[in-house]
């Protein structure tokens, strides 16, 4: 139903739980923005799972990606959250995109790619530059896989140049970041409901 929308945040921190993570904090703020629009959501830290390298849906023994993949397919909105490392997305985020490559060959009963009709948004944190490039690269990859990107479908925070600080350690979220995240939540929830009620045409 268009009124029963859910989101999954994939947190691509290099840190496994329970280590504090700025990416986790940002992802939860996005989930809160979606919740304000009636979207249920949960967060999953990818580093807590063994995701083997490759581009198949299942890389065999020990690979825990299939269970993550199932949760992606069950959700209407994917929140792709990553830190910035040396100006790029994390290696964990890159691996997630590589594993999503398998979705290009998966179709539904009417010939549509399996991720058609699902929405993706991106959240980036870092104490160095690179957020815009990471968002651009992520949007291109996620769109290729079949996700739909809403207007203003990203949010990010960078620390002041030459003065590194972690997002999780801020006393409060900067107003501009909070406003951007709220817009993301509003637009993503709106788009997900539209697509839930009117799927893309069959091939």
N, C-alpha and C positions, 0 to 999 in steps of 0.2 A: 504494500500500500504506500501511496505517496506520503502519508502522514507517519509512517514507521521507518524513519531513516536512521542509519547507524554509521559510525565512523571508526576507523582503525588508525591509530598513530603508530607508524614504524619509526622508532627512535634509533638513529644510526650513530649513536655515540660509540667511541672506542672503549668506553668503560662499561663493564658488566654491572648488574645490580649487586649490592646495594650502594655502589659508589655514587655520590652526588653527580648530577649531570645537567649542564645548562641546556642541552638539547631536550632533555626530559622536561625541564621546567617550561621551555617554550612550547613544546608539544602539548603539555597539559593546559597551557593558556589558550591554545587554539581549540582544544577539546571543550574548554569552558565557554569559549565564544560560540561554538557550535551548539553546546547544551542550551545556551540562552535562546537558541532558535529551535529548540525541541528535538535536537539530534542526540541520541545516546552514543557513547563512545568509550573506547578503552585504549590503553597504551601498551605497546609491546617493545621491549628493548632487544634489538636484534642480536647484540653481543651476548645475550643470555642463552643463545641457541647456537647449535653447530650448523652453520650454513656453508655447505661445501662449494668450492669454485666450480663454475660451469654455466651452461646456458640451457640446461634441460629442466623440466618441471620437477624431476626427481633424479638426483645423482647417485642414488643407491644407498648401500649400508651406511648408517650413521648420519645421513643427511636429514636435518630437521626442517628444511625449507618447505616440504609438502604441507606440514601443519600450518606454517605461516601463510603459505599460498591459499589454503582453504579459508583462512580468516580474511584475507584480502578479498576473495570472491564473495564472502558472506556480507561484507560491508558495502555501503553505498559511496562512502567518501574515504579516500586514503590521504592521511596526513604524513607527508614525507619530511622528516625532521633530521637535520644533519649539522654537525659543527663544521667549522672551516679549519682546514689544516693545510699549511703552506699554500694558501690561496685557492684550495680546491675542496670539494666535498670529501668526507671521510672515506677511507677504503671500505668500510662497512656499507656506506651508502652506494658506492660504486658496485659492490657485489650484489646488492639488492637489485639494482637496475640490470645487471647482467643476468640475474636469475629470472627477472621479469621478461627477458627476451623470449623465453619459451612461450609466452602468451601469444606471440605473433602467429603461431601455428595452431592455436586452440580456438575452435569456433562453437557457437551454440547450434541448436537444432535448425535455425533458419539461416545459418551461414555467416552470422556476425562474429567478429572476434569476441572472445569471452569477456573482455573488459569494457566493451562498448556499453555506454549508459552509466558508467561509474565516473565519479569526480575525483580529481587529485589536486591537492594544494601542497605548497612547500614552505617550510620554516627553517631558517638558517640563523645560527649564532656563531660569534667568533670574536677574538680579540685582535683580528687582523682583517685586511680588506679581502674581498672575494665573493661577497654574498650575491651581488648581481650576476656574476658569471655562473655561480653554482645554480642559482634559480633558473637562468636561461638554459643551461645544460640539462637540468632536471626536467623542466617543462618539455623540452624537445623529446627527451627519452620517454617520458610518461605519456605524451601525446602519441608517439609512435606505437606504444603498447596498446593504445585504445582508450586511455583515460581522457576525459574532457576537463579543460582548465577554465575555471570561472574568471570573470573580470576581477582584477586585483586579488588574484589567488595566491599571493605570497606574503610573508611577513619575515622580517629579519632584524637583527641587532648586531652592530659592530661596536667594539670598544673604541675609545678615543685613540687616535694614532700615537704610537710610542708610549702608551700608558695602559698596558694590558690589564684587563679586569674581566671576571667571569660574569655572565648574565645572571647566574644563580646567586651571586653574591650582592646584587643590587638591592638597595633598601626598598625601592619601588620600581615598577616598570615605567620607562619613559612614556609620556603621554602620546607621543607620535607612534610609538610601537604599539601601545594598547589600542589606539584608534585604528591602526592598520589591521591588527589582528581581529578587531570587532567587525570591520568591513569584510575581511576574508570569511569569517564565520557566517555573516549574513548572506553573502553572495553564494558561498558554497552550498549552504542549506537550501537556498532558493533553487539553484541549478539542479541539485540532486533530486529535489521533489519534481521538478519539471521532467527530468529524464526518467524518473520512476513511473511517471504517468504517461509518457510518450517516448518509448524507446526509438533508437535510430532505425531507419528502414532496413529490412532484410536484404541480403545481397542477391 
